[in-house]
């Protein structure tokens, strides 16, 4: 006689967590990451020797959470730098969507000044990273020159700056921001120097087309 095992009428059900719970968990993970980056940014500018433990404590997360996102201290330092570049690039279209072109350009330059101070503040920490400065500079050049080109083009079309400006020339001039001492009153000095630059960019502007 041949024996057969009974087959259940219904297959066993696989239970998945509710979609809302998965989404909430993902949101918490991303918020933790953003919080760690923000705290690390301030901590590393203040002291290039800031430890991962101190950053985790200030961010209000466990050290395991930090390591989950950034396996090494070098990975965190490099991501802080790249995060600043990413925010700077994304700011250009957002500013143009909410401000007149000239105001958007000036607001973006203010952010560039902050990026310059971040770069200076992270210099010592970046020196200890295996990634070379040339590699980081090449990595950040594209997003930064792309954002500046977008802003200059919008202003040229609006007639608010002199026509025919080369974005590379303007970025080279903006290099003065990297020479400001981050330990000084850099905001006031950057504001004065950027005002002089904006005056130069406006010189020869044709004005709005009629």
C-alpha positions as CSV (number, residue, x, y, z in Angstrom):
1,X,0.0,0.0,0.0
2,X,1.3,3.5,-0.9
3,X,1.1,6.1,1.8
4,X,0.8,9.8,1.0
5,X,1.0,12.8,3.3
6,X,-2.1,15.0,3.6
7,X,-1.7,18.3,1.8
8,X,-3.1,21.3,3.8
9,X,-5.9,23.2,2.2
10,X,-4.0,26.5,2.5
11,X,-0.3,27.2,2.4
12,X,1.2,28.7,5.5
13,X,0.9,32.5,5.5
14,X,4.1,34.6,5.6
15,X,3.5,37.7,7.8
16,X,5.2,40.9,6.8
17,X,5.4,43.9,9.1
18,X,2.8,46.6,8.3
19,X,4.0,49.0,5.6
20,X,3.7,52.0,7.9
21,X,6.0,50.4,10.5
22,X,8.6,49.8,7.8
23,X,8.4,53.3,6.6
24,X,8.6,54.7,10.1
25,X,11.7,52.6,10.8
26,X,13.3,53.8,7.6
27,X,12.5,57.5,8.5
28,X,14.1,57.0,11.9
29,X,17.2,55.5,10.3
30,X,17.6,58.4,7.9
31,X,17.0,60.9,10.7
32,X,19.7,59.3,12.8
33,X,22.1,59.5,9.9
34,X,21.3,63.2,9.3
35,X,21.7,63.9,13.0
36,X,25.0,62.2,13.2
37,X,26.3,64.1,10.2
38,X,25.2,67.4,11.6
39,X,26.8,66.8,15.0
40,X,30.0,65.4,13.4
41,X,30.2,68.5,11.2
42,X,30.2,70.8,14.2
43,X,32.4,68.6,16.3
44,X,35.1,68.1,13.7
45,X,35.3,71.8,12.9
46,X,35.8,72.5,16.5
47,X,38.3,69.7,17.1
48,X,39.7,67.4,14.4
49,X,40.3,64.9,17.2
50,X,36.6,64.5,18.1
51,X,36.0,60.8,18.9
52,X,33.1,58.7,17.6
53,X,32.0,58.2,21.1
54,X,31.6,61.9,21.8
55,X,29.8,62.4,18.5
56,X,27.4,59.6,19.3
57,X,26.7,61.0,22.7
58,X,26.0,64.5,21.4
59,X,23.8,63.1,18.6
60,X,21.8,61.1,21.2
61,X,22.4,57.7,19.6
62,X,24.4,54.7,20.6
63,X,27.9,54.1,19.3
64,X,26.6,51.0,17.5
65,X,24.2,53.2,15.5
66,X,27.2,55.4,14.4
67,X,29.2,52.3,13.3
68,X,26.1,51.0,11.5
69,X,26.1,54.1,9.3
70,X,29.9,54.8,9.3
71,X,32.1,51.7,9.9
72,X,35.2,53.9,10.5
73,X,36.0,57.4,11.6
74,X,37.5,58.1,8.2
75,X,34.2,57.1,6.6
76,X,32.4,59.6,8.8
77,X,34.8,62.4,8.1
78,X,34.6,61.9,4.3
79,X,30.8,61.7,4.4
80,X,30.6,65.0,6.3
81,X,32.7,66.6,3.6
82,X,30.6,65.0,0.8
83,X,27.4,65.9,2.5
84,X,28.3,69.6,2.5
85,X,29.1,69.4,-1.2
86,X,25.8,67.7,-1.9
87,X,23.8,70.3,0.1
88,X,25.6,73.1,-1.7
89,X,24.8,71.7,-5.1
90,X,21.2,71.0,-4.3
91,X,20.7,74.5,-2.9
92,X,21.1,76.2,-6.3
93,X,17.8,75.0,-7.9
94,X,16.0,75.4,-4.6
95,X,17.1,79.0,-4.2
96,X,16.2,79.8,-7.8
97,X,12.7,78.4,-7.2
98,X,12.1,80.6,-4.2
99,X,14.2,83.8,-4.8
100,X,14.8,86.2,-7.7
101,X,18.0,85.2,-9.6
102,X,20.3,87.8,-8.0
103,X,19.2,87.1,-4.5
104,X,19.5,83.4,-5.2
105,X,23.1,83.9,-6.4
106,X,24.1,85.9,-3.3
107,X,22.4,83.4,-0.9
108,X,24.3,80.5,-2.6
109,X,27.6,82.4,-2.2
110,X,26.8,82.7,1.5
111,X,26.5,79.0,1.6
112,X,29.7,78.6,-0.3
113,X,31.4,80.7,2.4
114,X,30.1,78.2,5.0
115,X,31.3,75.4,2.9
116,X,34.7,77.0,2.8
117,X,34.8,77.2,6.6
118,X,33.8,73.5,6.7
119,X,36.6,72.6,4.4
120,X,39.1,74.6,6.5
121,X,37.8,73.1,9.7
122,X,37.9,69.6,8.4
123,X,41.4,70.0,6.9
124,X,43.3,68.3,9.7
125,X,40.8,65.5,9.9
126,X,40.9,65.0,6.1
127,X,44.7,64.9,6.2
128,X,44.4,61.7,8.1
129,X,42.1,60.2,5.5
130,X,43.5,57.8,2.9
131,X,41.6,59.7,0.1
132,X,43.9,62.4,-1.4
133,X,43.0,66.1,-1.5
134,X,43.3,66.0,-5.3
135,X,40.7,63.2,-5.4
136,X,38.3,65.1,-3.1
137,X,38.8,68.3,-5.0
138,X,38.0,66.5,-8.3
139,X,35.0,64.9,-6.7
140,X,33.5,68.2,-5.5
141,X,34.4,70.3,-8.5
142,X,31.6,69.0,-10.8
143,X,28.7,69.6,-8.4
144,X,29.9,73.0,-7.3
145,X,30.7,74.4,-10.8
146,X,27.4,72.9,-12.0
147,X,25.4,74.8,-9.4
148,X,27.3,78.1,-10.0
149,X,26.8,77.7,-13.8
150,X,23.1,77.3,-13.2
151,X,22.9,80.5,-11.1
152,X,25.0,82.6,-13.5
153,X,22.9,81.5,-16.4
154,X,19.7,82.4,-14.7
155,X,21.1,85.9,-13.8
156,X,22.4,86.4,-17.3
157,X,19.0,85.6,-18.8
158,X,17.4,88.0,-16.3
159,X,19.9,90.7,-17.2
160,X,21.0,91.1,-13.6
161,X,24.8,90.4,-14.2
162,X,27.2,91.2,-17.0
163,X,27.0,88.8,-19.9
164,X,29.6,86.3,-20.9
165,X,31.0,85.3,-17.5
166,X,32.9,82.1,-17.3
167,X,31.8,80.1,-14.3
168,X,35.4,78.8,-13.8
169,X,36.7,82.4,-13.6
170,X,34.0,83.3,-11.0
171,X,34.8,80.2,-9.0
172,X,38.5,81.1,-9.1
173,X,37.7,84.5,-7.7
174,X,35.6,82.9,-5.0
175,X,38.7,81.1,-3.9
176,X,39.3,84.0,-1.5
177,X,36.8,82.3,0.8
178,X,39.2,79.5,1.5
179,X,41.8,82.0,2.7
180,X,39.7,83.5,5.5
181,X,40.8,82.4,8.9
182,X,38.0,80.2,10.3
183,X,39.0,81.3,13.8
184,X,38.3,85.0,13.0
185,X,35.0,86.8,12.5
186,X,34.8,85.0,9.1
187,X,31.1,85.7,8.6
188,X,31.5,89.5,8.6
189,X,34.6,89.4,6.4
190,X,33.0,87.0,3.9
191,X,29.9,89.2,3.8
192,X,32.0,92.3,2.9
193,X,34.1,90.5,0.3
194,X,31.1,88.8,-1.3
195,X,29.4,92.3,-1.5
196,X,32.4,93.6,-3.5
197,X,32.2,90.6,-5.8
198,X,28.5,91.0,-6.4
199,X,29.1,94.7,-7.3
200,X,31.6,93.6,-9.9
201,X,29.2,91.0,-11.3
202,X,26.4,93.6,-11.6
203,X,28.7,96.1,-13.4
204,X,27.7,96.1,-17.1
205,X,24.4,94.2,-16.5
206,X,22.0,95.1,-19.4
207,X,19.0,95.0,-17.1
208,X,15.6,93.2,-17.7
209,X,14.7,92.7,-21.4
210,X,11.9,94.9,-22.5
